[in-house]
Amino acid sequence: MRIVRDREDARWLPSRFHFALFRLAAFVRMTFTHPQERRGLIIAIDREQSTIEHYTMSIWFTATVACFFAYLMPIALAIVVATMAVQVPIFTVGRKKNVNSIVLMSLATIAAAYLATTQTWVRFAAWQFLALLALNAIAEIVMLTLRGAVKRMEARCGL
């Protein structure tokens, strides 16, 4: 694991974020942040270190899946079923995070594509899921073009 010492602005390095939208937001923030020294501060540069990012995405994903299940059942039951549907694969697949992510996102994308064609309220949840998926893909393409700038930011922080 890479670490940065005594640099408070390093918390905005794009390398600390997992999802492309968050990396792009961090890039913009880091671009306009001046170097700030803070003695004794140690920041881990790891894609899994952003708590707010992971909680935001997990709540969004679970709430969206709950909306998808609400198409089939009452909303109160859909919330319980969605929570279990998201959590059970984590325990059954175990440490194979990539497989788990691919399966969950693929199933949610298929459900969203189907539900986007319905004439019920759930189509709005489906369209917002597909829109955020597309925005994240666009942000990933943008971040790929900014690889050199990200490397320079990391070098500026001593990585």
GUMIZA-837269 format. One record per residue: x, y, z of N, C-alpha, C, O in turn; residue in one letter; residue number from 0; chain. Coordinates in nm, 2 decimals, decimal comma. Example, Ala and Ser with C-alpha at 12.3 -4.5 7.8 and 13.67 -1.06 7.14 Angstrom:
<pt <1,32; -0,57; 0,78>; <1,23; -0,45; 0,78>; <1,32; -0,33; 0,78>; <1,42; -0,33; 0,85>; "A"; 0; "A">
<pt <1,28; -0,22; 0,71>; <1,37; -0,11; 0,71>; <1,29; 0,00; 0,79>; <1,34; 0,11; 0,80>; "S"; 1; "A">
***
This chain:
<pt <0,08; -0,12; 0,00>; <0,00; 0,00; 0,00>; <0,09; 0,12; 0,00>; <0,19; 0,13; 0,07>; "M"; 0; "A">
<pt <0,05; 0,22; -0,08>; <0,13; 0,34; -0,09>; <0,07; 0,44; 0,02>; <-0,05; 0,44; 0,04>; "R"; 1; "A">
<pt <0,16; 0,52; 0,07>; <0,12; 0,62; 0,17>; <0,18; 0,76; 0,14>; <0,29; 0,77; 0,08>; "I"; 2; "A">
<pt <0,11; 0,86; 0,18>; <0,16; 1,00; 0,17>; <0,17; 1,05; 0,31>; <0,07; 1,04; 0,39>; "V"; 3; "A">
<pt <0,28; 1,12; 0,34>; <0,30; 1,18; 0,47>; <0,29; 1,33; 0,47>; <0,35; 1,39; 0,37>; "R"; 4; "A">
<pt <0,23; 1,39; 0,57>; <0,24; 1,53; 0,59>; <0,18; 1,62; 0,48>; <0,21; 1,73; 0,46>; "D"; 5; "A">
<pt <0,08; 1,56; 0,40>; <0,02; 1,63; 0,29>; <-0,13; 1,62; 0,30>; <-0,19; 1,51; 0,27>; "R"; 6; "A">
<pt <-0,20; 1,72; 0,35>; <-0,34; 1,71; 0,37>; <-0,42; 1,71; 0,24>; <-0,52; 1,65; 0,23>; "E"; 7; "A">
<pt <-0,36; 1,78; 0,14>; <-0,43; 1,78; 0,01>; <-0,43; 1,64; -0,06>; <-0,50; 1,62; -0,16>; "D"; 8; "A">
<pt <-0,35; 1,55; -0,01>; <-0,34; 1,41; -0,08>; <-0,47; 1,34; -0,06>; <-0,50; 1,24; -0,13>; "A"; 9; "A">
<pt <-0,56; 1,38; 0,03>; <-0,69; 1,31; 0,05>; <-0,77; 1,32; -0,07>; <-0,87; 1,25; -0,09>; "R"; 10; "A">
<pt <-0,74; 1,42; -0,16>; <-0,82; 1,43; -0,29>; <-0,76; 1,37; -0,41>; <-0,80; 1,40; -0,52>; "W"; 11; "A">
<pt <-0,65; 1,29; -0,39>; <-0,59; 1,22; -0,50>; <-0,70; 1,13; -0,56>; <-0,76; 1,05; -0,49>; "L"; 12; "A">
<pt <-0,71; 1,13; -0,69>; <-0,81; 1,04; -0,76>; <-0,78; 0,89; -0,73>; <-0,87; 0,81; -0,74>; "P"; 13; "A">
<pt <-0,66; 0,86; -0,70>; <-0,62; 0,72; -0,68>; <-0,68; 0,66; -0,55>; <-0,68; 0,54; -0,53>; "S"; 14; "A">
<pt <-0,74; 0,75; -0,47>; <-0,80; 0,71; -0,34>; <-0,95; 0,67; -0,36>; <-1,01; 0,63; -0,26>; "R"; 15; "A">
<pt <-1,00; 0,68; -0,48>; <-1,14; 0,65; -0,50>; <-1,16; 0,54; -0,60>; <-1,08; 0,52; -0,69>; "F"; 16; "A">
<pt <-1,27; 0,47; -0,58>; <-1,30; 0,35; -0,66>; <-1,38; 0,38; -0,79>; <-1,34; 0,33; -0,90>; "H"; 17; "A">
<pt <-1,49; 0,45; -0,78>; <-1,58; 0,47; -0,89>; <-1,53; 0,60; -0,97>; <-1,48; 0,69; -0,91>; "F"; 18; "A">
<pt <-1,55; 0,59; -1,10>; <-1,50; 0,69; -1,19>; <-1,56; 0,83; -1,16>; <-1,49; 0,93; -1,17>; "A"; 19; "A">
<pt <-1,69; 0,84; -1,12>; <-1,75; 0,97; -1,09>; <-1,68; 1,03; -0,97>; <-1,66; 1,15; -0,97>; "L"; 20; "A">
<pt <-1,65; 0,95; -0,87>; <-1,58; 1,01; -0,75>; <-1,44; 1,04; -0,79>; <-1,39; 1,14; -0,73>; "F"; 21; "A">
<pt <-1,37; 0,96; -0,87>; <-1,24; 1,00; -0,91>; <-1,23; 1,13; -0,99>; <-1,14; 1,21; -0,97>; "R"; 22; "A">
<pt <-1,33; 1,15; -1,08>; <-1,33; 1,27; -1,15>; <-1,36; 1,39; -1,06>; <-1,30; 1,49; -1,08>; "L"; 23; "A">
<pt <-1,45; 1,38; -0,97>; <-1,48; 1,48; -0,87>; <-1,35; 1,51; -0,79>; <-1,32; 1,63; -0,76>; "A"; 24; "A">
<pt <-1,28; 1,41; -0,75>; <-1,16; 1,43; -0,67>; <-1,05; 1,49; -0,76>; <-0,97; 1,58; -0,71>; "A"; 25; "A">
<pt <-1,04; 1,46; -0,89>; <-0,95; 1,52; -0,98>; <-0,97; 1,67; -0,98>; <-0,88; 1,75; -0,97>; "F"; 26; "A">
<pt <-1,10; 1,71; -1,00>; <-1,14; 1,85; -1,01>; <-1,10; 1,92; -0,88>; <-1,05; 2,03; -0,88>; "V"; 27; "A">
<pt <-1,13; 1,86; -0,77>; <-1,10; 1,92; -0,63>; <-0,95; 1,93; -0,62>; <-0,91; 2,03; -0,57>; "R"; 28; "A">
<pt <-0,88; 1,83; -0,65>; <-0,73; 1,83; -0,64>; <-0,67; 1,94; -0,73>; <-0,57; 2,00; -0,69>; "M"; 29; "A">
<pt <-0,73; 1,96; -0,84>; <-0,68; 2,06; -0,94>; <-0,68; 2,20; -0,88>; <-0,59; 2,28; -0,90>; "T"; 30; "A">
<pt <-0,78; 2,23; -0,80>; <-0,80; 2,36; -0,74>; <-0,75; 2,37; -0,59>; <-0,78; 2,47; -0,53>; "F"; 31; "A">
<pt <-0,69; 2,26; -0,54>; <-0,64; 2,26; -0,41>; <-0,49; 2,30; -0,40>; <-0,41; 2,24; -0,48>; "T"; 32; "A">
<pt <-0,46; 2,38; -0,32>; <-0,31; 2,42; -0,30>; <-0,25; 2,32; -0,21>; <-0,31; 2,27; -0,12>; "H"; 33; "A">
<pt <-0,12; 2,29; -0,23>; <-0,05; 2,20; -0,14>; <-0,06; 2,25; 0,01>; <-0,03; 2,37; 0,04>; "P"; 34; "A">
<pt <-0,10; 2,16; 0,09>; <-0,12; 2,19; 0,24>; <-0,04; 2,09; 0,32>; <-0,06; 1,97; 0,31>; "Q"; 35; "A">
<pt <0,06; 2,15; 0,39>; <0,14; 2,06; 0,48>; <0,07; 2,05; 0,62>; <0,02; 2,15; 0,67>; "E"; 36; "A">
<pt <0,07; 1,93; 0,67>; <0,01; 1,90; 0,80>; <0,10; 1,79; 0,86>; <0,08; 1,67; 0,83>; "R"; 37; "A">
<pt <0,18; 1,83; 0,95>; <0,28; 1,74; 1,02>; <0,20; 1,63; 1,09>; <0,10; 1,65; 1,16>; "R"; 38; "A">
<pt <0,26; 1,50; 1,08>; <0,20; 1,39; 1,15>; <0,09; 1,32; 1,08>; <0,04; 1,21; 1,12>; "G"; 39; "A">
<pt <0,04; 1,37; 0,96>; <-0,07; 1,31; 0,89>; <-0,02; 1,21; 0,80>; <0,08; 1,23; 0,72>; "L"; 40; "A">
<pt <-0,08; 1,09; 0,80>; <-0,05; 0,98; 0,71>; <-0,17; 0,94; 0,64>; <-0,27; 0,90; 0,70>; "I"; 41; "A">
<pt <-0,17; 0,94; 0,50>; <-0,29; 0,91; 0,42>; <-0,25; 0,79; 0,34>; <-0,15; 0,79; 0,26>; "I"; 42; "A">
<pt <-0,34; 0,69; 0,35>; <-0,32; 0,57; 0,26>; <-0,38; 0,60; 0,12>; <-0,49; 0,65; 0,11>; "A"; 43; "A">
<pt <-0,30; 0,56; 0,02>; <-0,35; 0,57; -0,11>; <-0,40; 0,43; -0,16>; <-0,32; 0,35; -0,21>; "I"; 44; "A">
<pt <-0,53; 0,41; -0,14>; <-0,59; 0,28; -0,17>; <-0,73; 0,31; -0,22>; <-0,80; 0,40; -0,16>; "D"; 45; "A">
<pt <-0,77; 0,24; -0,32>; <-0,90; 0,27; -0,38>; <-1,02; 0,23; -0,29>; <-1,13; 0,27; -0,31>; "R"; 46; "A">
<pt <-0,99; 0,16; -0,18>; <-1,10; 0,11; -0,09>; <-1,11; 0,20; 0,04>; <-1,17; 0,15; 0,13>; "E"; 47; "A">
<pt <-1,04; 0,31; 0,04>; <-1,04; 0,39; 0,16>; <-1,14; 0,50; 0,18>; <-1,15; 0,56; 0,28>; "Q"; 48; "A">
<pt <-1,22; 0,52; 0,08>; <-1,32; 0,63; 0,08>; <-1,45; 0,58; 0,14>; <-1,53; 0,52; 0,07>; "S"; 49; "A">
<pt <-1,47; 0,60; 0,27>; <-1,59; 0,56; 0,34>; <-1,72; 0,62; 0,28>; <-1,82; 0,55; 0,25>; "T"; 50; "A">
<pt <-1,72; 0,75; 0,26>; <-1,84; 0,82; 0,21>; <-1,87; 0,77; 0,07>; <-1,99; 0,75; 0,04>; "I"; 51; "A">
<pt <-1,77; 0,74; -0,01>; <-1,80; 0,68; -0,15>; <-1,87; 0,55; -0,14>; <-1,97; 0,53; -0,21>; "E"; 52; "A">
<pt <-1,82; 0,46; -0,06>; <-1,87; 0,33; -0,05>; <-2,01; 0,32; 0,01>; <-2,10; 0,25; -0,03>; "H"; 53; "A">
<pt <-2,03; 0,40; 0,12>; <-2,16; 0,41; 0,18>; <-2,27; 0,47; 0,08>; <-2,38; 0,42; 0,08>; "Y"; 54; "A">
<pt <-2,23; 0,57; 0,02>; <-2,32; 0,64; -0,08>; <-2,36; 0,54; -0,19>; <-2,48; 0,53; -0,22>; "T"; 55; "A">
<pt <-2,26; 0,47; -0,24>; <-2,29; 0,37; -0,35>; <-2,37; 0,26; -0,30>; <-2,46; 0,21; -0,37>; "M"; 56; "A">
<pt <-2,34; 0,21; -0,18>; <-2,42; 0,09; -0,13>; <-2,56; 0,13; -0,10>; <-2,65; 0,05; -0,13>; "S"; 57; "A">
<pt <-2,58; 0,24; -0,04>; <-2,72; 0,29; -0,01>; <-2,80; 0,31; -0,14>; <-2,91; 0,27; -0,16>; "I"; 58; "A">
<pt <-2,73; 0,38; -0,24>; <-2,80; 0,40; -0,37>; <-2,83; 0,27; -0,44>; <-2,95; 0,26; -0,49>; "W"; 59; "A">
<pt <-2,74; 0,18; -0,44>; <-2,76; 0,05; -0,51>; <-2,88; -0,03; -0,44>; <-2,97; -0,08; -0,51>; "F"; 60; "A">
<pt <-2,87; -0,04; -0,31>; <-2,98; -0,11; -0,24>; <-3,11; -0,04; -0,25>; <-3,21; -0,11; -0,27>; "T"; 61; "A">
<pt <-3,12; 0,09; -0,25>; <-3,25; 0,16; -0,26>; <-3,30; 0,14; -0,41>; <-3,42; 0,12; -0,42>; "A"; 62; "A">
<pt <-3,21; 0,14; -0,50>; <-3,26; 0,12; -0,64>; <-3,31; -0,02; -0,66>; <-3,41; -0,05; -0,73>; "T"; 63; "A">
<pt <-3,24; -0,12; -0,61>; <-3,28; -0,26; -0,62>; <-3,41; -0,28; -0,54>; <-3,50; -0,36; -0,59>; "V"; 64; "A">
<pt <-3,43; -0,21; -0,43>; <-3,56; -0,22; -0,36>; <-3,67; -0,16; -0,45>; <-3,78; -0,22; -0,45>; "A"; 65; "A">
<pt <-3,64; -0,06; -0,52>; <-3,75; -0,01; -0,62>; <-3,78; -0,11; -0,72>; <-3,89; -0,12; -0,76>; "C"; 66; "A">
<pt <-3,68; -0,18; -0,77>; <-3,70; -0,28; -0,87>; <-3,79; -0,39; -0,82>; <-3,88; -0,44; -0,88>; "F"; 67; "A">
<pt <-3,76; -0,44; -0,69>; <-3,84; -0,54; -0,63>; <-3,98; -0,49; -0,60>; <-4,07; -0,57; -0,59>; "F"; 68; "A">
<pt <-3,99; -0,36; -0,58>; <-4,13; -0,30; -0,55>; <-4,22; -0,32; -0,67>; <-4,34; -0,30; -0,66>; "A"; 69; "A">
<pt <-4,16; -0,34; -0,78>; <-4,25; -0,36; -0,90>; <-4,32; -0,50; -0,89>; <-4,43; -0,51; -0,94>; "Y"; 70; "A">
<pt <-4,26; -0,59; -0,81>; <-4,32; -0,72; -0,79>; <-4,40; -0,74; -0,66>; <-4,48; -0,83; -0,65>; "L"; 71; "A">
<pt <-4,37; -0,66; -0,56>; <-4,42; -0,68; -0,43>; <-4,44; -0,55; -0,35>; <-4,39; -0,45; -0,40>; "M"; 72; "A">
<pt <-4,50; -0,55; -0,24>; <-4,52; -0,43; -0,16>; <-4,38; -0,37; -0,12>; <-4,29; -0,45; -0,10>; "P"; 73; "A">
<pt <-4,37; -0,24; -0,11>; <-4,25; -0,17; -0,09>; <-4,18; -0,22; 0,04>; <-4,06; -0,23; 0,05>; "I"; 74; "A">
<pt <-4,26; -0,24; 0,15>; <-4,19; -0,28; 0,28>; <-4,12; -0,41; 0,26>; <-4,01; -0,43; 0,31>; "A"; 75; "A">
<pt <-4,19; -0,51; 0,19>; <-4,13; -0,64; 0,17>; <-4,01; -0,62; 0,07>; <-3,91; -0,69; 0,08>; "L"; 76; "A">
<pt <-4,02; -0,53; -0,03>; <-3,92; -0,51; -0,13>; <-3,79; -0,46; -0,06>; <-3,68; -0,50; -0,11>; "A"; 77; "A">
<pt <-3,80; -0,38; 0,04>; <-3,68; -0,33; 0,11>; <-3,61; -0,44; 0,17>; <-3,48; -0,45; 0,17>; "I"; 78; "A">
<pt <-3,68; -0,53; 0,24>; <-3,62; -0,65; 0,31>; <-3,55; -0,74; 0,20>; <-3,44; -0,79; 0,22>; "V"; 79; "A">
<pt <-3,63; -0,77; 0,10>; <-3,58; -0,86; -0,01>; <-3,46; -0,80; -0,08>; <-3,36; -0,88; -0,10>; "V"; 80; "A">
<pt <-3,46; -0,67; -0,11>; <-3,35; -0,61; -0,17>; <-3,22; -0,62; -0,09>; <-3,11; -0,64; -0,14>; "A"; 81; "A">
<pt <-3,24; -0,59; 0,04>; <-3,12; -0,59; 0,13>; <-3,06; -0,73; 0,13>; <-2,94; -0,75; 0,13>; "T"; 82; "A">
<pt <-3,15; -0,83; 0,14>; <-3,10; -0,97; 0,14>; <-3,04; -1,01; 0,00>; <-2,94; -1,08; -0,01>; "M"; 83; "A">
<pt <-3,10; -0,96; -0,11>; <-3,05; -0,99; -0,24>; <-2,92; -0,93; -0,27>; <-2,84; -0,99; -0,34>; "A"; 84; "A">
<pt <-2,89; -0,82; -0,21>; <-2,76; -0,76; -0,22>; <-2,65; -0,82; -0,13>; <-2,54; -0,83; -0,17>; "V"; 85; "A">
<pt <-2,69; -0,86; -0,01>; <-2,60; -0,91; 0,09>; <-2,56; -1,06; 0,07>; <-2,45; -1,10; 0,09>; "Q"; 86; "A">
<pt <-2,66; -1,14; 0,03>; <-2,64; -1,29; 0,02>; <-2,52; -1,32; -0,08>; <-2,44; -1,41; -0,04>; "V"; 87; "A">
<pt <-2,52; -1,26; -0,20>; <-2,40; -1,30; -0,28>; <-2,27; -1,26; -0,22>; <-2,17; -1,33; -0,26>; "P"; 88; "A">
<pt <-2,26; -1,16; -0,14>; <-2,13; -1,12; -0,08>; <-2,08; -1,24; 0,01>; <-1,97; -1,27; 0,01>; "I"; 89; "A">
<pt <-2,18; -1,30; 0,08>; <-2,14; -1,41; 0,17>; <-2,12; -1,54; 0,09>; <-2,03; -1,63; 0,13>; "F"; 90; "A">
<pt <-2,19; -1,56; -0,02>; <-2,18; -1,69; -0,09>; <-2,06; -1,69; -0,18>; <-1,99; -1,79; -0,20>; "T"; 91; "A">
<pt <-2,03; -1,58; -0,25>; <-1,92; -1,57; -0,34>; <-1,79; -1,55; -0,26>; <-1,68; -1,59; -0,30>; "V"; 92; "A">
<pt <-1,80; -1,49; -0,14>; <-1,68; -1,47; -0,05>; <-1,59; -1,36; -0,10>; <-1,64; -1,25; -0,13>; "G"; 93; "A">
<pt <-1,47; -1,39; -0,11>; <-1,37; -1,28; -0,13>; <-1,35; -1,25; -0,28>; <-1,27; -1,17; -0,32>; "R"; 94; "A">
<pt <-1,43; -1,32; -0,37>; <-1,42; -1,29; -0,51>; <-1,50; -1,16; -0,54>; <-1,61; -1,17; -0,60>; "K"; 95; "A">
<pt <-1,45; -1,05; -0,50>; <-1,52; -0,92; -0,51>; <-1,55; -0,89; -0,66>; <-1,66; -0,84; -0,69>; "K"; 96; "A">
<pt <-1,46; -0,91; -0,75>; <-1,48; -0,88; -0,89>; <-1,60; -0,96; -0,94>; <-1,68; -0,90; -1,02>; "N"; 97; "A">
<pt <-1,60; -1,09; -0,92>; <-1,71; -1,17; -0,96>; <-1,85; -1,12; -0,91>; <-1,95; -1,11; -0,98>; "V"; 98; "A">
<pt <-1,85; -1,09; -0,78>; <-1,97; -1,05; -0,71>; <-2,02; -0,92; -0,77>; <-2,13; -0,90; -0,80>; "N"; 99; "A">
<pt <-1,93; -0,82; -0,79>; <-1,96; -0,69; -0,85>; <-2,02; -0,71; -0,99>; <-2,12; -0,64; -1,03>; "S"; 100; "A">
<pt <-1,95; -0,79; -1,07>; <-2,00; -0,81; -1,21>; <-2,14; -0,87; -1,21>; <-2,22; -0,83; -1,29>; "I"; 101; "A">
<pt <-2,16; -0,97; -1,13>; <-2,29; -1,04; -1,13>; <-2,40; -0,94; -1,08>; <-2,50; -0,93; -1,14>; "V"; 102; "A">
<pt <-2,37; -0,87; -0,97>; <-2,48; -0,78; -0,92>; <-2,51; -0,67; -1,01>; <-2,63; -0,64; -1,04>; "L"; 103; "A">
<pt <-2,41; -0,61; -1,07>; <-2,43; -0,50; -1,16>; <-2,49; -0,55; -1,29>; <-2,58; -0,48; -1,35>; "M"; 104; "A">
<pt <-2,46; -0,66; -1,34>; <-2,52; -0,72; -1,46>; <-2,67; -0,75; -1,44>; <-2,75; -0,71; -1,52>; "S"; 105; "A">
<pt <-2,70; -0,81; -1,32>; <-2,84; -0,84; -1,30>; <-2,92; -0,71; -1,28>; <-3,03; -0,70; -1,33>; "L"; 106; "A">
<pt <-2,86; -0,61; -1,21>; <-2,93; -0,48; -1,19>; <-2,95; -0,41; -1,32>; <-3,05; -0,35; -1,35>; "A"; 107; "A">
<pt <-2,85; -0,42; -1,41>; <-2,86; -0,35; -1,54>; <-2,97; -0,42; -1,63>; <-3,05; -0,35; -1,70>; "T"; 108; "A">
<pt <-2,97; -0,55; -1,63>; <-3,08; -0,62; -1,70>; <-3,22; -0,59; -1,65>; <-3,31; -0,56; -1,72>; "I"; 109; "A">
<pt <-3,23; -0,58; -1,51>; <-3,36; -0,55; -1,45>; <-3,40; -0,40; -1,49>; <-3,51; -0,37; -1,52>; "A"; 110; "A">
<pt <-3,30; -0,31; -1,48>; <-3,32; -0,17; -1,52>; <-3,36; -0,16; -1,66>; <-3,46; -0,08; -1,70>; "A"; 111; "A">
<pt <-3,30; -0,23; -1,75>; <-3,33; -0,22; -1,89>; <-3,48; -0,27; -1,92>; <-3,55; -0,21; -2,00>; "A"; 112; "A">
<pt <-3,52; -0,37; -1,85>; <-3,65; -0,42; -1,86>; <-3,75; -0,32; -1,80>; <-3,85; -0,29; -1,86>; "Y"; 113; "A">
<pt <-3,72; -0,28; -1,68>; <-3,82; -0,19; -1,61>; <-3,83; -0,05; -1,67>; <-3,93; 0,01; -1,64>; "L"; 114; "A">
<pt <-3,73; -0,01; -1,74>; <-3,73; 0,12; -1,80>; <-3,84; 0,12; -1,91>; <-3,89; 0,23; -1,95>; "A"; 115; "A">
<pt <-3,88; 0,01; -1,96>; <-3,98; 0,00; -2,07>; <-4,13; -0,01; -2,01>; <-4,22; -0,01; -2,09>; "T"; 116; "A">
<pt <-4,14; -0,02; -1,88>; <-4,28; -0,03; -1,82>; <-4,34; 0,10; -1,81>; <-4,28; 0,21; -1,83>; "T"; 117; "A">
<pt <-4,47; 0,10; -1,78>; <-4,55; 0,23; -1,77>; <-4,58; 0,26; -1,62>; <-4,67; 0,33; -1,59>; "Q"; 118; "A">
<pt <-4,50; 0,21; -1,53>; <-4,52; 0,23; -1,38>; <-4,41; 0,33; -1,33>; <-4,32; 0,37; -1,40>; "T"; 119; "A">
<pt <-4,43; 0,36; -1,20>; <-4,33; 0,46; -1,14>; <-4,19; 0,40; -1,14>; <-4,10; 0,48; -1,13>; "W"; 120; "A">
<pt <-4,18; 0,27; -1,14>; <-4,04; 0,21; -1,12>; <-3,95; 0,24; -1,24>; <-3,83; 0,23; -1,24>; "V"; 121; "A">
<pt <-4,01; 0,28; -1,35>; <-3,93; 0,32; -1,47>; <-3,84; 0,44; -1,44>; <-3,73; 0,45; -1,50>; "R"; 122; "A">
<pt <-3,88; 0,53; -1,35>; <-3,79; 0,64; -1,32>; <-3,67; 0,59; -1,24>; <-3,56; 0,64; -1,26>; "F"; 123; "A">
<pt <-3,69; 0,49; -1,15>; <-3,57; 0,44; -1,08>; <-3,48; 0,36; -1,18>; <-3,36; 0,37; -1,17>; "A"; 124; "A">
<pt <-3,54; 0,30; -1,28>; <-3,46; 0,22; -1,38>; <-3,38; 0,32; -1,47>; <-3,27; 0,30; -1,49>; "A"; 125; "A">
<pt <-3,45; 0,43; -1,51>; <-3,38; 0,53; -1,59>; <-3,26; 0,60; -1,51>; <-3,16; 0,62; -1,57>; "W"; 126; "A">
<pt <-3,29; 0,63; -1,39>; <-3,18; 0,69; -1,31>; <-3,06; 0,59; -1,29>; <-2,95; 0,64; -1,29>; "Q"; 127; "A">
<pt <-3,09; 0,47; -1,28>; <-2,98; 0,37; -1,27>; <-2,90; 0,36; -1,40>; <-2,78; 0,37; -1,39>; "F"; 128; "A">
<pt <-2,97; 0,35; -1,51>; <-2,90; 0,35; -1,64>; <-2,83; 0,48; -1,66>; <-2,72; 0,48; -1,72>; "L"; 129; "A">
<pt <-2,89; 0,59; -1,62>; <-2,82; 0,72; -1,65>; <-2,69; 0,73; -1,56>; <-2,59; 0,77; -1,61>; "A"; 130; "A">
<pt <-2,69; 0,69; -1,44>; <-2,57; 0,69; -1,35>; <-2,47; 0,59; -1,40>; <-2,35; 0,62; -1,40>; "L"; 131; "A">
<pt <-2,51; 0,48; -1,45>; <-2,42; 0,38; -1,51>; <-2,35; 0,44; -1,63>; <-2,23; 0,43; -1,65>; "L"; 132; "A">
<pt <-2,43; 0,51; -1,72>; <-2,37; 0,58; -1,84>; <-2,28; 0,69; -1,80>; <-2,17; 0,71; -1,85>; "A"; 133; "A">
<pt <-2,32; 0,77; -1,70>; <-2,23; 0,88; -1,65>; <-2,10; 0,83; -1,59>; <-1,99; 0,89; -1,61>; "L"; 134; "A">
<pt <-2,11; 0,72; -1,52>; <-1,98; 0,66; -1,47>; <-1,89; 0,61; -1,58>; <-1,77; 0,62; -1,57>; "N"; 135; "A">
<pt <-1,95; 0,55; -1,68>; <-1,87; 0,51; -1,80>; <-1,81; 0,62; -1,87>; <-1,69; 0,62; -1,91>; "A"; 136; "A">
<pt <-1,88; 0,73; -1,88>; <-1,82; 0,85; -1,94>; <-1,71; 0,91; -1,86>; <-1,60; 0,95; -1,91>; "I"; 137; "A">
<pt <-1,73; 0,91; -1,73>; <-1,63; 0,96; -1,63>; <-1,50; 0,87; -1,64>; <-1,39; 0,92; -1,63>; "A"; 138; "A">
<pt <-1,52; 0,74; -1,66>; <-1,41; 0,65; -1,67>; <-1,33; 0,68; -1,80>; <-1,20; 0,68; -1,79>; "E"; 139; "A">
<pt <-1,40; 0,71; -1,91>; <-1,33; 0,75; -2,03>; <-1,25; 0,88; -2,01>; <-1,13; 0,89; -2,05>; "I"; 140; "A">
<pt <-1,31; 0,98; -1,94>; <-1,24; 1,10; -1,92>; <-1,12; 1,08; -1,83>; <-1,02; 1,14; -1,85>; "V"; 141; "A">
<pt <-1,14; 1,00; -1,73>; <-1,02; 0,97; -1,64>; <-0,91; 0,90; -1,71>; <-0,79; 0,91; -1,68>; "M"; 142; "A">
<pt <-0,94; 0,81; -1,81>; <-0,84; 0,75; -1,88>; <-0,76; 0,85; -1,96>; <-0,64; 0,83; -1,98>; "L"; 143; "A">
<pt <-0,83; 0,95; -2,01>; <-0,75; 1,05; -2,09>; <-0,67; 1,14; -1,99>; <-0,58; 1,21; -2,04>; "T"; 144; "A">
<pt <-0,70; 1,15; -1,87>; <-0,63; 1,23; -1,77>; <-0,53; 1,15; -1,69>; <-0,48; 1,20; -1,59>; "L"; 145; "A">
<pt <-0,49; 1,04; -1,74>; <-0,39; 0,95; -1,66>; <-0,26; 1,03; -1,63>; <-0,21; 1,02; -1,52>; "R"; 146; "A">
<pt <-0,21; 1,10; -1,73>; <-0,09; 1,17; -1,71>; <-0,10; 1,28; -1,61>; <-0,01; 1,30; -1,53>; "G"; 147; "A">
<pt <-0,21; 1,35; -1,61>; <-0,23; 1,46; -1,51>; <-0,24; 1,40; -1,37>; <-0,20; 1,46; -1,27>; "A"; 148; "A">
<pt <-0,31; 1,28; -1,36>; <-0,32; 1,21; -1,23>; <-0,18; 1,17; -1,18>; <-0,15; 1,18; -1,06>; "V"; 149; "A">
<pt <-0,10; 1,12; -1,27>; <0,04; 1,08; -1,23>; <0,12; 1,20; -1,18>; <0,20; 1,19; -1,09>; "K"; 150; "A">
<pt <0,10; 1,31; -1,25>; <0,17; 1,44; -1,20>; <0,12; 1,48; -1,06>; <0,20; 1,53; -0,98>; "R"; 151; "A">
<pt <-0,01; 1,47; -1,04>; <-0,06; 1,50; -0,91>; <0,00; 1,41; -0,80>; <0,04; 1,45; -0,69>; "M"; 152; "A">
<pt <0,01; 1,28; -0,83>; <0,07; 1,19; -0,74>; <0,21; 1,22; -0,71>; <0,26; 1,21; -0,60>; "E"; 153; "A">
<pt <0,28; 1,25; -0,82>; <0,43; 1,29; -0,80>; <0,44; 1,41; -0,72>; <0,54; 1,42; -0,64>; "A"; 154; "A">
<pt <0,35; 1,51; -0,73>; <0,35; 1,63; -0,65>; <0,34; 1,60; -0,50>; <0,39; 1,67; -0,42>; "R"; 155; "A">
<pt <0,27; 1,49; -0,47>; <0,25; 1,45; -0,33>; <0,35; 1,35; -0,29>; <0,35; 1,30; -0,17>; "C"; 156; "A">
<pt <0,45; 1,32; -0,37>; <0,56; 1,23; -0,33>; <0,54; 1,08; -0,36>; <0,61; 1,00; -0,30>; "G"; 157; "A">
<pt <0,45; 1,05; -0,45>; <0,43; 0,91; -0,49>; <0,51; 0,87; -0,61>; <0,50; 0,76; -0,66>; "L"; 158; "A">
***
